[in-house]
């Protein structure tokens, strides 16, 4: 069969990229893929036909890239993540192919506006927050820099919930992102693995040796869905393989035999439930059985896939680490290492010691958690039920590990208790981060300050035992999506002033803008670009909320998950203070006020009551202020519903100021600040996570920082707890107007109580005076356009370090030890195959 296929040549299926060919392919997809008439195609239909035309161009590159990696026998990295917050793909694919001009012209010839078609696409929201978006940026950088890499994750049917606001309150709706089909995935029914759960283990004798056998009770199939990830201006195209759960035929055999057809069909949907919905698992942790099954489902399918591909190399399994390394995005995929250990020992018959060496050499772990109480841990009872064999192996690993601890610190019960992979009391748990540190050769934090906290506060004993394992790699974001695609106005300006477009591949070049930051004409063009972006956002605000805002005002933005530690509450308390202050002013005084539009967006976890009442408060405050004729354009408050990647792409380029005001020592990184800085938005922040490094790069005098430093947090917390901290009267005044009911009848008592009676854990009352002061400085700076524009240009100029290309290079050199493998371009069909 294979032999005959070789002689078939395909008609022009190495798709041309000129305008005329693009038009032809588009019409082809309208007529043959969508089976519609060309005279009768709506915007959604046009988007789908266009996406298919783009996809054709990706598929060829993608297959060729995989073949190229295979033929060259290069070492690869597998990036394992429970989340990929991708957003839209159409513009990204077209831009990365370098074909935006041609596609735009082709669509125009056919009567469409390319940008309008971009808007038709649903976001792929397969993630909750920074961790998922990081994985998506990393895929873009790995592809762009030609690294041999694979992404692995889950194909959730429902992504991050859709947020609606009614009467100021958040409501969650399912996000069925696949409703109009997904042109970016290829279903691979030929790539399917069995995944087992539950059952029992028995010790058996095999060839005279004791051998542990697992008799699982449930079998579910994992089917691969592949998404091509195009690199920017390279032929290389990577694969993101997402697993979807499907019932296996054997699954319900017994029930079929007993004639109970309907209950067996019920079980089918039970199997599919594993990848039905993304788990709400933001920085805090919830130990639900379904989530554990999701995690194991993802890693077991992935490990089987890695082994299958490794076997094609015909090398011994002990060589596995020479060809494959595995990066775990947080501790969520840690069971991947245990699964590989199990297969090596139970299936391949390797010794424990040999198998253990293989996993240690292959695996590495990125930690995103700051507070020890947020570390992932699984109840042993649950683990024993769902994955009995893996639990045995974890005990065995722990046994060997504790011997090492005992050797290093003889008779130190405290060390054993703290470091053990098993938590004994009050209940028994597996500590996943401890497990990950033990079995990996490297563990990294995501900023300098976070990595330092890992060494001194989160895992100090592990650091003493294995200092060489601890690394710091600061996160980054992709400048392609976050500058080139989201902010064309500014990108064109940068290219013009740097006299080269290559900054998109070498973001350090941005630093040259600093030299020119005083040049009047640059400043003028720069603020004009910002103004255009602000008009676009103002249009979006009017369209979604029916509210008019003036693009002349200072756009002050805080967009991120709503969380107490991120302190949106501090922001809105200040807004109320600002409002009452303006109200008490004379007309004369009001003339000096800097008009502001304060913009919020963000989702709260569905079961996080306090976060939801923060959203309620913001919305109630916005109703009062926006309808106060007395205030007009001096102050507007906007809460934009359903924060997601595509909304961030509209908001970020339009921000004059962006807020990153977490209590110092609580945000591991915070990657949005990097996107804002790249887009010339000035930072208002606390010295936490990424802000520490951003302010170093941009220059302390060009960012606005305030508040308690991380090292002072413990002592201030205890002062607050003991009622020794004198609360600012302006802060108290705001709390009492909320209490009085000025902002609606909603019961804000729990929210107010979280700030009073020594409960102010996140130190809002402590940082409030400094926050007011820095806001005054911001108002003053905005009044001097030269000064403000300069700071804005310097923000972009100082953001070069925060490209995810730099992060990925560090991972590749310091942890993965892999090299780029660039496939130069298409090779004629006959030569290749
Ligand atoms: C997450 O998004 C993060 C941490 C975590 O423990 C779990 C999830 Cl789902 C975030 C951090 O909160 C944020 O500071 C950081 O920028 C991001 O991970 C990427 O590292």
Boltz pocket constraint, residues with backbone or C-beta under 6 A from the ligand:
constraints:
  - pocket:
      binder: B
      contacts: [[A, 128], [A, 129], [A, 130], [A, 131], [A, 132], [A, 134], [A, 281], [A, 282], [A, 283], [A, 284], [A, 368], [A, 369], [A, 370], [A, 374], [A, 446], [A, 475], [A, 666], [A, 667], [A, 668], [A, 669], [A, 670], [A, 671], [A, 689]]
      max_distance: 6.0
